[in-house]
Amino acid sequence: MPRASKPGLAGTRDGALLVRLNAPPVEGAANDELIEVLADAFGVPRRAVSLIAGDRSRQKRVLIRRLTAADAERILRS
């Protein structure tokens, strides 16, 4: 969700995580902010978050290293 008033996690829909972003989808600014928001939300360094598909799409696939599935579920529930 680009141009949100406050960046952060916004829940899930159809098995996908919704993330609010303030940065415009220009020159990779939104992708950079996405990585920052996910790193902060999951408590990992930025270098542990990689965009693996969808760099020019609203739907993206990311890889978050140093995070177990159980830890991710616990964070999303809180």
SEKEFI-225138 format. One record per residue (C-alpha): x, y, z; residue in one letter; residue number from 1. Coordinates in nm, 4 decimals. Layout:
BEGIN
<rec <X,Y,Z>,'A',NUM>
...
***
This chain:
BEGIN
<rec <0.0000,0.0000,0.0000>,'M',1>
<rec <0.2116,0.2926,-0.1181>,'P',2>
<rec <0.1672,0.6432,0.0251>,'R',3>
<rec <0.0244,0.5308,0.3596>,'A',4>
<rec <0.0346,0.7839,0.6417>,'S',5>
<rec <0.2339,0.5485,0.8642>,'K',6>
<rec <0.4488,0.2615,0.7334>,'P',7>
<rec <0.4125,-0.0796,0.8966>,'G',8>
<rec <0.2426,-0.4171,0.8892>,'L',9>
<rec <-0.1292,-0.4047,0.8090>,'A',10>
<rec <-0.2390,-0.7645,0.8594>,'G',11>
<rec <-0.2907,-1.0417,0.6064>,'T',12>
<rec <-0.5203,-1.1084,0.3133>,'R',13>
<rec <-0.5509,-1.4342,0.1183>,'D',14>
<rec <-0.2335,-1.5693,0.2779>,'G',15>
<rec <-0.0267,-1.2599,0.1962>,'A',16>
<rec <0.1178,-1.0094,0.4396>,'L',17>
<rec <-0.0050,-0.6530,0.3838>,'L',18>
<rec <0.2518,-0.3791,0.4397>,'V',19>
<rec <0.1808,-0.0066,0.4434>,'R',20>
<rec <0.4482,0.2094,0.2819>,'L',21>
<rec <0.4923,0.5834,0.2668>,'N',22>
<rec <0.7555,0.5908,-0.0106>,'A',23>
<rec <0.6422,0.6330,-0.3706>,'P',24>
<rec <0.6956,0.3422,-0.6116>,'P',25>
<rec <0.9664,0.5389,-0.7955>,'V',26>
<rec <1.3305,0.4372,-0.8429>,'E',27>
<rec <1.3054,0.1563,-0.5887>,'G',28>
<rec <1.2105,0.3821,-0.2964>,'A',29>
<rec <0.9089,0.1679,-0.2023>,'A',30>
<rec <1.1147,-0.1520,-0.2235>,'N',31>
<rec <1.3806,-0.0007,0.0034>,'D',32>
<rec <1.1166,0.1045,0.2536>,'E',33>
<rec <0.9555,-0.2416,0.2352>,'L',34>
<rec <1.2864,-0.4022,0.3323>,'I',35>
<rec <1.3285,-0.1547,0.6186>,'E',36>
<rec <0.9740,-0.2096,0.7497>,'V',37>
<rec <1.0061,-0.5889,0.7360>,'L',38>
<rec <1.3485,-0.5860,0.9030>,'A',39>
<rec <1.2164,-0.3679,1.1849>,'D',40>
<rec <0.8956,-0.5700,1.2276>,'A',41>
<rec <1.0744,-0.9050,1.2429>,'F',42>
<rec <1.3775,-0.7858,1.4402>,'G',43>
<rec <1.6410,-0.8763,1.1840>,'V',44>
<rec <1.9065,-0.6615,1.0155>,'P',45>
<rec <1.8203,-0.5102,0.6764>,'R',46>
<rec <2.0775,-0.7349,0.5094>,'R',47>
<rec <1.8717,-1.0392,0.6215>,'A',48>
<rec <1.5748,-0.9277,0.4057>,'V',49>
<rec <1.5910,-0.9843,0.0293>,'S',50>
<rec <1.3383,-0.9094,-0.2410>,'L',51>
<rec <1.3330,-1.2249,-0.4540>,'I',52>
<rec <1.0427,-1.1560,-0.6922>,'A',53>
<rec <0.8094,-0.8738,-0.7899>,'G',54>
<rec <1.0414,-0.5764,-0.7705>,'D',55>
<rec <0.8062,-0.3852,-1.0058>,'R',56>
<rec <0.4805,-0.5374,-0.8865>,'S',57>
<rec <0.2426,-0.4693,-0.5987>,'R',58>
<rec <0.2793,-0.8347,-0.5008>,'Q',59>
<rec <0.6307,-0.9262,-0.3949>,'K',60>
<rec <0.8126,-1.2269,-0.2573>,'R',61>
<rec <1.0746,-1.1722,0.0067>,'V',62>
<rec <1.3221,-1.3928,0.1846>,'L',63>
<rec <1.3907,-1.3188,0.5500>,'I',64>
<rec <1.6968,-1.4981,0.6814>,'R',65>
<rec <1.7592,-1.5476,1.0559>,'R',66>
<rec <1.3879,-1.6008,1.1190>,'L',67>
<rec <1.2057,-1.9278,1.1785>,'T',68>
<rec <0.8504,-1.9820,1.0614>,'A',69>
<rec <0.7413,-2.0141,1.4244>,'A',70>
<rec <0.9026,-1.6805,1.5133>,'D',71>
<rec <0.7371,-1.5126,1.2125>,'A',72>
<rec <0.3935,-1.6463,1.3113>,'E',73>
<rec <0.4423,-1.5321,1.6713>,'R',74>
<rec <0.5376,-1.1809,1.5576>,'I',75>
<rec <0.2416,-1.1605,1.3174>,'L',76>
<rec <-0.0025,-1.2658,1.5908>,'R',77>
<rec <0.1169,-0.9972,1.8304>,'S',78>
***
